[in-house]
Amino acid sequence: MFAHAPLPAVELEYFVVDVFTRTALAGNPLAVVVDSVGLTTERMQAIAREFNLSETSFLQRRPAELEQAEGVRVRIFTTQEELPFAGHPTLGTASVLRLIAPQLAQENCVRLALRVGTIPVRFEGDSLLGEMTQRDPEFGAVLDRAEVARLTGLAQDDLDAARPPQVVSTGTAFAIVPLRSAAALARLQVNQQEATPWLRERGARWFYVLGPTGLQQPAWRARMQFYGGEDPATGSAAGCAISYLVQHGAAAPGQEVALQQGLEMGRPSDIRLRADVVSARVTDVRVAGSTVLVAKGHLFLP
């Protein structure tokens, strides 16, 4: 006979959604823990490791008047660390809130209070097609092409000769690496052991490598390898990417750009991007995509 397990001291509801897709089991999966008030940072990090997804988000509900004024507080964790901002957790968490707390969607907009500030997510009608407005970009160091090629396992000729790799941040800093063609993405192999300290010294966290597809409309593909693995869709990096493309003349201000990611992993993700220019500065950075609910359940914790 097996001994009865002790009753859990804490029971937490969670949802799992696929973000940047209209089809379940595609896009980037996200776990959203509904009410994490009272959990320590260490416990949230342990829960994120338990889910073992790119990111897990934690809602910390507050009085209604405070949420209306500042947004719903959200903390975002990878399996290794807390992030001040991440794109697919922002979109996915707002979508979960739209499902479980529709009163928060004022004029179809859900506002999240993240560590980088309040981020609005606007939805199209009654759907879970959402568009987040990210912070205005900060453009950092221009990077050496030869060294970037070496660290990403690419040839220097694969990189766009007219536009240099550059660090960009709309909340989380990425090294944006434009290629001449999306075909070279198949050969991407980031040397994480060397790349991580090299990027940190230059103010970035990870490489975000993208190339044009050659289609008539503005369309790109991207990959982002990190922690020894790969991300199916990276909304924060996509915001940096459209900021870079507009800044360097590869996309027109206000023009919608289609970006695909995750194809190499069998989890295709569709991201829609646009950004404007006001007084010679890139602004109004928008990242859009759909979310699909795939699971819900409860965590039983001692």
BELJOJO-V732354 format. One record per residue. N is the residue number from 1. RES is the residue in three letters. OMEGA is omega in whole degrees, -180 to 180 (NA if undefined). BURIAL is # if it has 24 or more other C-alpha atoms within 12 Angstrom, else .. D_CENTER is the distance of its C-alpha to the mean C-alpha in whole Angstrom. Layout:
# BELJOJO-V732354
n->N res->RES omega->OMEGA burial->BURIAL d_center->D_CENTER
n->N res->RES omega->OMEGA burial->BURIAL d_center->D_CENTER
This chain:
# BELJOJO-V732354
n->1 res->MET omega->176 burial->. d_center->47
n->2 res->PHE omega->176 burial->. d_center->44
n->3 res->ALA omega->177 burial->. d_center->43
n->4 res->HIS omega->177 burial->. d_center->41
n->5 res->ALA omega->178 burial->. d_center->38
n->6 res->PRO omega->178 burial->. d_center->38
n->7 res->LEU omega->-179 burial->. d_center->36
n->8 res->PRO omega->178 burial->. d_center->33
n->9 res->ALA omega->-178 burial->. d_center->33
n->10 res->VAL omega->175 burial->. d_center->29
n->11 res->GLU omega->-175 burial->. d_center->28
n->12 res->LEU omega->177 burial-># d_center->24
n->13 res->GLU omega->176 burial->. d_center->23
n->14 res->TYR omega->174 burial-># d_center->19
n->15 res->PHE omega->170 burial-># d_center->18
n->16 res->VAL omega->179 burial-># d_center->16
n->17 res->VAL omega->170 burial-># d_center->14
n->18 res->ASP omega->-171 burial-># d_center->12
n->19 res->VAL omega->-177 burial-># d_center->9
n->20 res->PHE omega->176 burial-># d_center->10
n->21 res->THR omega->172 burial-># d_center->13
n->22 res->ARG omega->-175 burial-># d_center->17
n->23 res->THR omega->176 burial->. d_center->18
n->24 res->ALA omega->179 burial->. d_center->18
n->25 res->LEU omega->171 burial-># d_center->17
n->26 res->ALA omega->-179 burial-># d_center->15
n->27 res->GLY omega->-176 burial-># d_center->11
n->28 res->ASN omega->-179 burial-># d_center->9
n->29 res->PRO omega->180 burial-># d_center->11
n->30 res->LEU omega->170 burial-># d_center->10
n->31 res->ALA omega->179 burial-># d_center->13
n->32 res->VAL omega->176 burial-># d_center->14
n->33 res->VAL omega->-164 burial-># d_center->17
n->34 res->VAL omega->-176 burial-># d_center->19
n->35 res->ASP omega->-176 burial-># d_center->22
n->36 res->SER omega->179 burial-># d_center->21
n->37 res->VAL omega->-179 burial->. d_center->24
n->38 res->GLY omega->176 burial->. d_center->26
n->39 res->LEU omega->175 burial->. d_center->24
n->40 res->THR omega->176 burial->. d_center->24
n->41 res->THR omega->-179 burial->. d_center->21
n->42 res->GLU omega->180 burial->. d_center->22
n->43 res->ARG omega->177 burial->. d_center->22
n->44 res->MET omega->178 burial-># d_center->19
n->45 res->GLN omega->179 burial-># d_center->18
n->46 res->ALA omega->178 burial->. d_center->21
n->47 res->ILE omega->177 burial-># d_center->19
n->48 res->ALA omega->176 burial-># d_center->16
n->49 res->ARG omega->179 burial->. d_center->18
n->50 res->GLU omega->178 burial->. d_center->20
n->51 res->PHE omega->175 burial-># d_center->17
n->52 res->ASN omega->174 burial->. d_center->16
n->53 res->LEU omega->178 burial-># d_center->12
n->54 res->SER omega->175 burial-># d_center->9
n->55 res->GLU omega->171 burial-># d_center->9
n->56 res->THR omega->179 burial-># d_center->11
n->57 res->SER omega->-176 burial-># d_center->12
n->58 res->PHE omega->176 burial-># d_center->15
n->59 res->LEU omega->175 burial-># d_center->17
n->60 res->GLN omega->-173 burial-># d_center->20
n->61 res->ARG omega->-178 burial-># d_center->22
n->62 res->ARG omega->178 burial->. d_center->24
n->63 res->PRO omega->-174 burial->. d_center->27
n->64 res->ALA omega->-178 burial->. d_center->27
n->65 res->GLU omega->179 burial->. d_center->28
n->66 res->LEU omega->178 burial->. d_center->26
n->67 res->GLU omega->178 burial-># d_center->23
n->68 res->GLN omega->-178 burial->. d_center->24
n->69 res->ALA omega->-171 burial->. d_center->25
n->70 res->GLU omega->-175 burial-># d_center->21
n->71 res->GLY omega->180 burial-># d_center->19
n->72 res->VAL omega->-178 burial-># d_center->18
n->73 res->ARG omega->-179 burial-># d_center->17
n->74 res->VAL omega->172 burial-># d_center->14
n->75 res->ARG omega->-172 burial-># d_center->13
n->76 res->ILE omega->-180 burial-># d_center->11
n->77 res->PHE omega->162 burial-># d_center->12
n->78 res->THR omega->176 burial-># d_center->11
n->79 res->THR omega->-175 burial-># d_center->14
n->80 res->GLN omega->-173 burial-># d_center->16
n->81 res->GLU omega->173 burial->. d_center->15
n->82 res->GLU omega->179 burial-># d_center->13
n->83 res->LEU omega->177 burial-># d_center->10
n->84 res->PRO omega->-179 burial-># d_center->11
n->85 res->PHE omega->173 burial-># d_center->8
n->86 res->ALA omega->-169 burial-># d_center->4
n->87 res->GLY omega->-176 burial-># d_center->3
n->88 res->HIS omega->172 burial-># d_center->4
n->89 res->PRO omega->178 burial-># d_center->6
n->90 res->THR omega->-180 burial-># d_center->7
n->91 res->LEU omega->-178 burial-># d_center->8
n->92 res->GLY omega->180 burial-># d_center->10
n->93 res->THR omega->177 burial-># d_center->11
n->94 res->ALA omega->179 burial-># d_center->13
n->95 res->SER omega->177 burial-># d_center->14
n->96 res->VAL omega->178 burial-># d_center->16
n->97 res->LEU omega->178 burial-># d_center->17
n->98 res->ARG omega->180 burial-># d_center->19
n->99 res->LEU omega->-171 burial-># d_center->20
n->100 res->ILE omega->-180 burial->. d_center->22
n->101 res->ALA omega->-175 burial->. d_center->23
n->102 res->PRO omega->179 burial->. d_center->23
n->103 res->GLN omega->179 burial->. d_center->25
n->104 res->LEU omega->-177 burial-># d_center->22
n->105 res->ALA omega->178 burial-># d_center->21
n->106 res->GLN omega->-176 burial->. d_center->24
n->107 res->GLU omega->178 burial->. d_center->24
n->108 res->ASN omega->-180 burial-># d_center->21
n->109 res->CYS omega->174 burial-># d_center->19
n->110 res->VAL omega->-178 burial-># d_center->17
n->111 res->ARG omega->-180 burial-># d_center->16
n->112 res->LEU omega->177 burial-># d_center->14
n->113 res->ALA omega->179 burial-># d_center->16
n->114 res->LEU omega->180 burial-># d_center->13
n->115 res->ARG omega->178 burial-># d_center->14
n->116 res->VAL omega->-178 burial-># d_center->14
n->117 res->GLY omega->-178 burial-># d_center->16
n->118 res->THR omega->180 burial-># d_center->16
n->119 res->ILE omega->177 burial-># d_center->13
n->120 res->PRO omega->174 burial-># d_center->15
n->121 res->VAL omega->-178 burial-># d_center->13
n->122 res->ARG omega->-177 burial-># d_center->16
n->123 res->PHE omega->-180 burial-># d_center->17
n->124 res->GLU omega->180 burial->. d_center->20
n->125 res->GLY omega->180 burial->. d_center->23
n->126 res->ASP omega->-175 burial->. d_center->23
n->127 res->SER omega->173 burial->. d_center->20
n->128 res->LEU omega->170 burial-># d_center->16
n->129 res->LEU omega->-175 burial-># d_center->15
n->130 res->GLY omega->177 burial-># d_center->13
n->131 res->GLU omega->178 burial-># d_center->12
n->132 res->MET omega->173 burial-># d_center->11
n->133 res->THR omega->-178 burial-># d_center->12
n->134 res->GLN omega->177 burial-># d_center->11
n->135 res->ARG omega->174 burial-># d_center->13
n->136 res->ASP omega->-173 burial-># d_center->16
n->137 res->PRO omega->168 burial-># d_center->15
n->138 res->GLU omega->-178 burial-># d_center->17
n->139 res->PHE omega->-175 burial-># d_center->18
n->140 res->GLY omega->-171 burial-># d_center->19
n->141 res->ALA omega->168 burial->. d_center->22
n->142 res->VAL omega->-170 burial->. d_center->23
n->143 res->LEU omega->-180 burial-># d_center->23
n->144 res->ASP omega->-177 burial->. d_center->26
n->145 res->ARG omega->-176 burial-># d_center->25
n->146 res->ALA omega->-179 burial->. d_center->27
n->147 res->GLU omega->177 burial-># d_center->26
n->148 res->VAL omega->179 burial-># d_center->22
n->149 res->ALA omega->-180 burial-># d_center->24
n->150 res->ARG omega->-176 burial-># d_center->26
n->151 res->LEU omega->-180 burial-># d_center->22
n->152 res->THR omega->179 burial-># d_center->21
n->153 res->GLY omega->-179 burial-># d_center->24
n->154 res->LEU omega->172 burial-># d_center->24
n->155 res->ALA omega->-180 burial->. d_center->27
n->156 res->GLN omega->179 burial-># d_center->27
n->157 res->ASP omega->177 burial->. d_center->29
n->158 res->ASP omega->-176 burial-># d_center->25
n->159 res->LEU omega->176 burial-># d_center->24
n->160 res->ASP omega->-177 burial-># d_center->24
n->161 res->ALA omega->-175 burial->. d_center->27
n->162 res->ALA omega->-175 burial->. d_center->27
n->163 res->ARG omega->-174 burial-># d_center->24
n->164 res->PRO omega->169 burial-># d_center->23
n->165 res->PRO omega->-176 burial-># d_center->20
n->166 res->GLN omega->175 burial-># d_center->19
n->167 res->VAL omega->179 burial-># d_center->16
n->168 res->VAL omega->177 burial-># d_center->14
n->169 res->SER omega->166 burial-># d_center->12
n->170 res->THR omega->-178 burial-># d_center->11
n->171 res->GLY omega->172 burial-># d_center->10
n->172 res->THR omega->-172 burial-># d_center->9
n->173 res->ALA omega->176 burial-># d_center->12
n->174 res->PHE omega->170 burial-># d_center->11
n->175 res->ALA omega->-179 burial-># d_center->14
n->176 res->ILE omega->-176 burial-># d_center->14
n->177 res->VAL omega->179 burial-># d_center->17
n->178 res->PRO omega->178 burial-># d_center->18
n->179 res->LEU omega->177 burial-># d_center->21
n->180 res->ARG omega->-178 burial-># d_center->24
n->181 res->SER omega->177 burial-># d_center->23
n->182 res->ALA omega->-178 burial-># d_center->20
n->183 res->ALA omega->-178 burial->. d_center->23
n->184 res->ALA omega->-180 burial-># d_center->23
n->185 res->LEU omega->-179 burial-># d_center->19
n->186 res->ALA omega->-177 burial-># d_center->21
n->187 res->ARG omega->-177 burial->. d_center->23
n->188 res->LEU omega->176 burial-># d_center->20
n->189 res->GLN omega->-176 burial-># d_center->20
n->190 res->VAL omega->174 burial-># d_center->19
n->191 res->ASN omega->-172 burial-># d_center->22
n->192 res->GLN omega->-177 burial-># d_center->19
n->193 res->GLN omega->178 burial->. d_center->23
n->194 res->GLU omega->-173 burial->. d_center->23
n->195 res->ALA omega->-175 burial-># d_center->20
n->196 res->THR omega->179 burial-># d_center->19
n->197 res->PRO omega->179 burial->. d_center->22
n->198 res->TRP omega->179 burial-># d_center->22
n->199 res->LEU omega->-179 burial-># d_center->19
n->200 res->ARG omega->179 burial->. d_center->19
n->201 res->GLU omega->-177 burial->. d_center->22
n->202 res->ARG omega->172 burial-># d_center->21
n->203 res->GLY omega->-180 burial-># d_center->18
n->204 res->ALA omega->178 burial-># d_center->15
n->205 res->ARG omega->-175 burial-># d_center->13
n->206 res->TRP omega->171 burial-># d_center->12
n->207 res->PHE omega->169 burial-># d_center->13
n->208 res->TYR omega->-170 burial-># d_center->11
n->209 res->VAL omega->-177 burial-># d_center->14
n->210 res->LEU omega->179 burial-># d_center->15
n->211 res->GLY omega->179 burial-># d_center->18
n->212 res->PRO omega->-178 burial-># d_center->20
n->213 res->THR omega->-177 burial-># d_center->21
n->214 res->GLY omega->176 burial->. d_center->25
n->215 res->LEU omega->-175 burial->. d_center->25
n->216 res->GLN omega->178 burial->. d_center->26
n->217 res->GLN omega->-180 burial->. d_center->24
n->218 res->PRO omega->-177 burial-># d_center->21
n->219 res->ALA omega->-178 burial-># d_center->19
n->220 res->TRP omega->169 burial-># d_center->17
n->221 res->ARG omega->-176 burial-># d_center->15
n->222 res->ALA omega->171 burial-># d_center->13
n->223 res->ARG omega->176 burial-># d_center->12
n->224 res->MET omega->179 burial-># d_center->11
n->225 res->GLN omega->180 burial-># d_center->13
n->226 res->PHE omega->178 burial-># d_center->13
n->227 res->TYR omega->-179 burial->. d_center->15
n->228 res->GLY omega->179 burial->. d_center->17
n->229 res->GLY omega->-178 burial->. d_center->15
n->230 res->GLU omega->-179 burial-># d_center->13
n->231 res->ASP omega->180 burial-># d_center->9
n->232 res->PRO omega->179 burial-># d_center->10
n->233 res->ALA omega->-175 burial-># d_center->6
n->234 res->THR omega->-174 burial-># d_center->4
n->235 res->GLY omega->178 burial-># d_center->3
n->236 res->SER omega->178 burial-># d_center->4
n->237 res->ALA omega->179 burial-># d_center->6
n->238 res->ALA omega->175 burial-># d_center->7
n->239 res->GLY omega->175 burial-># d_center->9
n->240 res->CYS omega->-178 burial-># d_center->10
n->241 res->ALA omega->-179 burial-># d_center->12
n->242 res->ILE omega->175 burial-># d_center->13
n->243 res->SER omega->179 burial-># d_center->15
n->244 res->TYR omega->-177 burial-># d_center->16
n->245 res->LEU omega->178 burial-># d_center->18
n->246 res->VAL omega->-180 burial-># d_center->19
n->247 res->GLN omega->-175 burial-># d_center->21
n->248 res->HIS omega->173 burial-># d_center->22
n->249 res->GLY omega->178 burial->. d_center->24
n->250 res->ALA omega->174 burial-># d_center->22
n->251 res->ALA omega->-179 burial-># d_center->21
n->252 res->ALA omega->176 burial->. d_center->23
n->253 res->PRO omega->179 burial-># d_center->22
n->254 res->GLY omega->-178 burial->. d_center->21
n->255 res->GLN omega->178 burial-># d_center->21
n->256 res->GLU omega->179 burial-># d_center->18
n->257 res->VAL omega->176 burial-># d_center->17
n->258 res->ALA omega->-180 burial-># d_center->16
n->259 res->LEU omega->175 burial-># d_center->13
n->260 res->GLN omega->179 burial-># d_center->13
n->261 res->GLN omega->175 burial-># d_center->11
n->262 res->GLY omega->-177 burial-># d_center->13
n->263 res->LEU omega->-178 burial-># d_center->16
n->264 res->GLU omega->-178 burial-># d_center->18
n->265 res->MET omega->-174 burial->. d_center->16
n->266 res->GLY omega->177 burial->. d_center->18
n->267 res->ARG omega->-176 burial-># d_center->15
n->268 res->PRO omega->-179 burial-># d_center->14
n->269 res->SER omega->-179 burial-># d_center->11
n->270 res->ASP omega->-176 burial-># d_center->12
n->271 res->ILE omega->178 burial-># d_center->10
n->272 res->ARG omega->-171 burial-># d_center->13
n->273 res->LEU omega->168 burial-># d_center->13
n->274 res->ARG omega->177 burial-># d_center->15
n->275 res->ALA omega->-180 burial-># d_center->17
n->276 res->ASP omega->175 burial-># d_center->20
n->277 res->VAL omega->177 burial-># d_center->23
n->278 res->VAL omega->-179 burial->. d_center->25
n->279 res->SER omega->176 burial->. d_center->28
n->280 res->ALA omega->179 burial->. d_center->26
n->281 res->ARG omega->177 burial->. d_center->23
n->282 res->VAL omega->-177 burial-># d_center->20
n->283 res->THR omega->177 burial-># d_center->18
n->284 res->ASP omega->-178 burial-># d_center->17
n->285 res->VAL omega->-176 burial-># d_center->14
n->286 res->ARG omega->177 burial-># d_center->12
n->287 res->VAL omega->-172 burial-># d_center->9
n->288 res->ALA omega->176 burial-># d_center->11
n->289 res->GLY omega->-179 burial-># d_center->11
n->290 res->SER omega->180 burial-># d_center->13
n->291 res->THR omega->179 burial-># d_center->13
n->292 res->VAL omega->175 burial-># d_center->16
n->293 res->LEU omega->-178 burial-># d_center->17
n->294 res->VAL omega->-178 burial-># d_center->19
n->295 res->ALA omega->169 burial->. d_center->20
n->296 res->LYS omega->-178 burial->. d_center->21
n->297 res->GLY omega->-177 burial->. d_center->24
n->298 res->HIS omega->171 burial->. d_center->25
n->299 res->LEU omega->178 burial-># d_center->24
n->300 res->PHE omega->-172 burial->. d_center->28
n->301 res->LEU omega->177 burial->. d_center->28
n->302 res->PRO omega->NA burial->. d_center->31
